[in-house]
Structures are given as structure tokens and as C-alpha cells.
Amino acid sequence: MKEKPDIIVVGGGPCGSYSAYTAAKLGAEVTVCEEHEEIGAPKHCAGHLNVSSLERLGIRVPLAAIENEIKGAVFCSPSGKEFVLRCRAPVTYVVNRELFDKHLADLAVKSGVHYRLKSRVKSLFFDSGSVKGVALKGEERLEANVVIDAEGCSSALLKKTGLKGLESSMIVRGIQAEVDGAEDVDDDMVEVYFGKNVAPGFFAWIIPRKDGSAKVGLATRVGNPRDYLRRFMEKHPVASKKLKKSRTTYTSLHPIPLEGPLPKTYSGGFLAVGDAASQVKPTTGGGVIFGLTCARVAGAVAYEAVKRQDFSEAFLSSYQSRWKRLVGFDLDAILRMRRMLDSLSDSRIDGMIDLCRKLGVDSVLEKVGDLDFQGRTLIPMIKYPGTLAVISYFLFSWLTSTTKN
Ligand SMILES: Cc1cc2nc3c(=O)[nH]c(=O)nc-3n(C[C@H](O)[C@H](O)[C@H](O)COP(=O)(O)OP(=O)(O)OC[C@H]3O[C@@H](n4cnc5c(N)ncnc54)[C@H](O)[C@@H]3O)c2cc1C
């Protein structure tokens, strides 16, 4: 290994490891600095991932990391109306994020990536305005030609480059409990609960695992997520009946960036990826698939910069144009959907869920829906009268709510 790596990746989460893996596989010398002593821990994520998106990325999840295979979802409206979307074959995996993250790190190590655990990056250092390396806790400095910031939902490093980082208004607070003893939950369906009193600005979920346990969580824009989760589990008219005998074995709290990607994700010698760049779907808070999609681009662009010995902002700007080509349209469209959803009253959400059920929208979604690329899914959906009616109702509700406000 060279004394000075070509690329330093900050953060050994999925996006850090996958960008490191991509760059190393192409031929770069890569070091990942991870603050914790173990990859994947502490875990905070539901790990609900679209099977076809993982296939598109070429990621084969090891069997041991697959906690369940899911065929669809039950959407529960604020007043308790249900819309069930069930596909014939499994469409998503529930993965164990600890094992999933370790798998991606293993792939990286096998491609030559060097991991430094218990290595918290405190700061960046610069030469002529370009990032030239990282400063670790304890004053050690590591030089590199490109730093990939995959530190998750923090922006501490990103802001040091002068780029716009995440603000608290862009974040919802997530909480998840792992529970034993949930009852009456189909073992191949996730449950999604809406309501301003349930999870303001987001939703709550119950995700079953094959072993009978479940992940129960929510995120909220306001208030204390612990209070909302307690109320959901103990008082929600539908969910509390399923969870009354449950026992919580693990709880985690973690922020989710929900306002679409940051406007600029590169500067001289520097790229930001994953949650650090807010490459997260604003409707569901899912950040793994789009983050990995962008991480692959970040790894490739960083490698190309090393090959050409061009670490300039101008060259690294190709990262932004390339990831935007892959997921930019969907992220923009999804952000609009999230803003429209946020403006709807509970009774309008009730009406929408009712319409979806009555008009048989499930069969259309099974045919043309995509859990990740939700923006482009809207285009073929317009052809079907049922979904067109739901979209029209959604737009009408949004228009009337914005003109009232
Ligand atoms: C409750 C909840 C449920 C979720 N469920 C889903 C889901 O079902 N599906 C989905 O797709 N997404 C989900 N997400 C989002 C998903 O977890 C994130 O989008 C994803 O983890 C982002 O990956 P990342 O690699 O960018 O960041 P992270 O996974 O946060 O990894 C960042 C890594 O960087 C390390 N780090 C941070 N700062 C430093 C530093 N200064 N020096 C060294 N190391 C550092 C951290 O320790 C961590 O290991 C959920 C999030 C929450 C909160």
C-alpha cells in the first residue's frame, strides 16, 4: 500500500464502502476512516430495500443478511381505512443493516481498500482552496488527492468546504424499536400508518421479520419522537392492538434528511455522497438505494480524477451531472410529492387512500410502480383511469389546501 492513499473516504456506512469499493476495483488506493470500532454498528435503519434496485446495482445481499422478503404494503389512513397493495412475488427485502454494511465493507476490503476503524475525522485541510486530506482526532493528518465525504446525516465536514450543508429544517427525527411478540401482522407485508397525530410530516411503520419479531418506527418533524412512538404503540386504534403484547429489545434514534439533495455536492478535491449529500427519497426517507447509486458514480469519478491527476472543481463537477442524470428527476419529483403530501389534511389523505382501494390502483402499481424511481413511475400511471383519478384528487386537494392557506 502507498503511504499516501489516492482517495480517503470518511464513513464506513453503505455509501462510503460502496464508493471505496468502486474506486479500488478500478485501480485506486483507497482508505476508509470510520469513527466506530465496528462496521454497521450501532444500527438505526429499517433496511427495507427494493429487490430490483439492488439487482440493478449488481449487489447480491448474502442470505444471512436477509431478514424477510416482502410482497407489498398495507397503507392505513388517519381514520383507519386500509389500502392493500400485494404483489405476486417479493418486491423488497428487509435486510439486517449491520450485516449488509459489513458485506459491502468486505467487498471493499477484497478489492484492496484499507479500513481505519476508531478513526474519527475531525476536519479537512486545504491547499490553494482544494481539499488535500483529513485531520483525525488526536491531531494526526492523512493526505489524499480526493476526499469522499460519506459521514451520513451531519454535514460537519461538508460545511468546512464552504458548501451548503444540511439545516435542521431539512431533517425529520426518526426512531425505531425492534420488538418481539407483534400479533396479526402478515409476515410478508409492511404496514404504513399516516396521520398528523401519528407522525407529523412523515409516517409510522411496522415491518415484520421472518423470525416473528418486527421493526416498529416513525419519524416526525415536530415534538419528541419517543413520545410519538410510545403513543403509536400504546394508543393507535389499529397498531396498538397488534403491539399490546410486544416487548422492545432495541431502540435507536437517528435523523433523516428529507428536503431533497444538496444543491452542490463537490468542490476541489472533495465529493459528498449518501445522507451527507441528502440523496434520500423525500417521500419514504429511504436513502440506501439512491445513496449507493450516487456512491458508485463518486467512486468512478474519484478514480478518473486520480488517473488524470486532475482534482479540480471543474473536473469533479462531472460527479454532480452524472448522479443527477441517474436520480435527479426522481428526487425532484419526489420532493414535490412530499411537499404536496405535507400540505394535505388528514381527511384528504383518508379520501386518497379510500379512492386507491375503490379504484383498484393496486393492480396498476403492481404493473408499473417502482418503489425507488417514484418520479418516472407517475408518467405511465397517467394512462390508467383509476390512477389518473387518484392523481387528480391529490392535485385538487393540494390546490385547495394551498389556496386556503
Ligand atoms: C429510522 C430509520 C429508518 C430507515 N429506514 C430505511 C429503509 O428502510 N430503507 C432505506 O433505504 N433507508 C432507510 N433509512 C435511511 C438510511 O439509513 C440512510 O439513508 C443510509 O444509512 C445512508 O447511508 P450513508 O452511508 O450515507 O450514511 P450512514 O449509514 O449514516 O453511515 C455514515 C458512517 O459514517 C461514520 N461517520 C460519521 N462521521 C464520521 C467522521 N467524522 N469520521 C469517521 N466516520 C464518521 C458513521 O459512524 C457511519 O458509520 C432509515 C433511516 C432511519 C433513521
The ligand as a Tripos MOL2 file, in Angstrom:
@<TRIPOS>MOLECULE
LIG
   53    58     1     0     0
SMALL
NO_CHARGES

@<TRIPOS>ATOM
      1 C1        -35.2880    5.0530   11.4980 C.3       1 LIG1
      2 C2        -34.7020    4.9900   10.1160 C.ar      1 LIG1
      3 C3        -35.1330    4.0140    9.2230 C.ar      1 LIG1
      4 C4        -34.6160    3.9790    7.9240 C.ar      1 LIG1
      5 N1        -35.0770    3.0130    7.0790 N.ar      1 LIG1
      6 C5        -34.5960    2.9580    5.8120 C.ar      1 LIG1
      7 C6        -35.0460    1.9520    4.9100 C.ar      1 LIG1
      8 O1        -35.8640    1.0980    5.2720 O.2       1 LIG1
      9 N2        -34.5460    1.9440    3.6450 N.ar      1 LIG1
     10 C7        -33.6150    2.8670    3.2200 C.ar      1 LIG1
     11 O2        -33.2090    2.8410    2.0390 O.2       1 LIG1
     12 N3        -33.1690    3.8250    4.0700 N.ar      1 LIG1
     13 C8        -33.6240    3.8880    5.3340 C.ar      1 LIG1
     14 N4        -33.1470    4.8450    6.1980 N.ar      1 LIG1
     15 C9        -32.1060    5.7640    5.7120 C.3       1 LIG1
     16 C10       -30.7330    5.0780    5.6770 C.3       1 LIG1
     17 O3        -30.4510    4.5510    6.9430 O.3       1 LIG1
     18 C11       -29.6560    6.0610    5.2410 C.3       1 LIG1
     19 O4        -30.0700    6.7240    4.0560 O.3       1 LIG1
     20 C12       -28.3180    5.3480    4.9700 C.3       1 LIG1
     21 O5        -27.8390    4.7350    6.1330 O.3       1 LIG1
     22 C13       -27.2940    6.3390    4.4440 C.3       1 LIG1
     23 O6        -26.0590    5.7140    4.2860 O.3       1 LIG1
     24 P1        -24.7040    6.5710    4.4010 P.3       1 LIG1
     25 O7        -23.5950    5.6130    4.1100 O.co2     1 LIG1
     26 O8        -24.8370    7.8050    3.6030 O.co2     1 LIG1
     27 O9        -24.6520    7.0430    5.9280 O.3       1 LIG1
     28 P2        -24.6190    6.2110    7.2900 P.3       1 LIG1
     29 O10       -25.2640    4.8980    7.1260 O.co2     1 LIG1
     30 O11       -25.1560    7.1380    8.3290 O.co2     1 LIG1
     31 O12       -23.0720    5.9620    7.5380 O.3       1 LIG1
     32 C14       -22.2060    7.0220    7.8900 C.3       1 LIG1
     33 C15       -20.9770    6.4250    8.5770 C.3       1 LIG1
     34 O13       -20.0330    7.4510    8.7670 O.3       1 LIG1
     35 C16       -19.4820    7.3520   10.0630 C.3       1 LIG1
     36 N5        -19.0130    8.7090   10.4080 N.ar      1 LIG1
     37 C17       -19.7520    9.8350   10.5910 C.ar      1 LIG1
     38 N6        -18.9840   10.8890   10.8420 N.ar      1 LIG1
     39 C18       -17.7010   10.4450   10.8090 C.ar      1 LIG1
     40 C19       -16.4450   11.0810   10.9960 C.ar      1 LIG1
     41 N7        -16.3550   12.3900   11.2220 N.pl3     1 LIG1
     42 N8        -15.3230   10.3210   10.9250 N.ar      1 LIG1
     43 C20       -15.4010    8.9740   10.6640 C.ar      1 LIG1
     44 N9        -16.5700    8.3280   10.4960 N.ar      1 LIG1
     45 C21       -17.7090    9.0440   10.5480 C.ar      1 LIG1
     46 C22       -20.6500    6.8680   10.9120 C.3       1 LIG1
     47 O14       -20.2070    6.2560   12.0850 O.3       1 LIG1
     48 C23       -21.3150    5.8670    9.9490 C.3       1 LIG1
     49 O15       -20.7270    4.5940   10.0720 O.3       1 LIG1
     50 C24       -33.6330    4.9140    7.5140 C.ar      1 LIG1
     51 C25       -33.1740    5.8750    8.4150 C.ar      1 LIG1
     52 C26       -33.6940    5.9140    9.7060 C.ar      1 LIG1
     53 C27       -33.1920    6.9420   10.6710 C.3       1 LIG1
@<TRIPOS>BOND
     1     1     2 1
     2     2     3 ar
     3     2    52 ar
     4     3     4 ar
     5     4     5 ar
     6     4    50 ar
     7     5     6 ar
     8     6     7 ar
     9     6    13 1
    10     7     8 2
    11     7     9 ar
    12     9    10 ar
    13    10    11 2
    14    10    12 ar
    15    12    13 ar
    16    13    14 ar
    17    14    15 1
    18    14    50 ar
    19    15    16 1
    20    16    17 1
    21    16    18 1
    22    18    19 1
    23    18    20 1
    24    20    21 1
    25    20    22 1
    26    22    23 1
    27    23    24 1
    28    24    25 2
    29    24    26 1
    30    24    27 1
    31    27    28 1
    32    28    29 2
    33    28    30 1
    34    28    31 1
    35    31    32 1
    36    32    33 1
    37    33    34 1
    38    33    48 1
    39    34    35 1
    40    35    36 1
    41    35    46 1
    42    36    37 ar
    43    36    45 ar
    44    37    38 ar
    45    38    39 ar
    46    39    40 ar
    47    39    45 ar
    48    40    41 1
    49    40    42 ar
    50    42    43 ar
    51    43    44 ar
    52    44    45 ar
    53    46    47 1
    54    46    48 1
    55    48    49 1
    56    50    51 ar
    57    51    52 ar
    58    52    53 1
@<TRIPOS>SUBSTRUCTURE
     1 LIG1         1 GROUP 0 **** ****
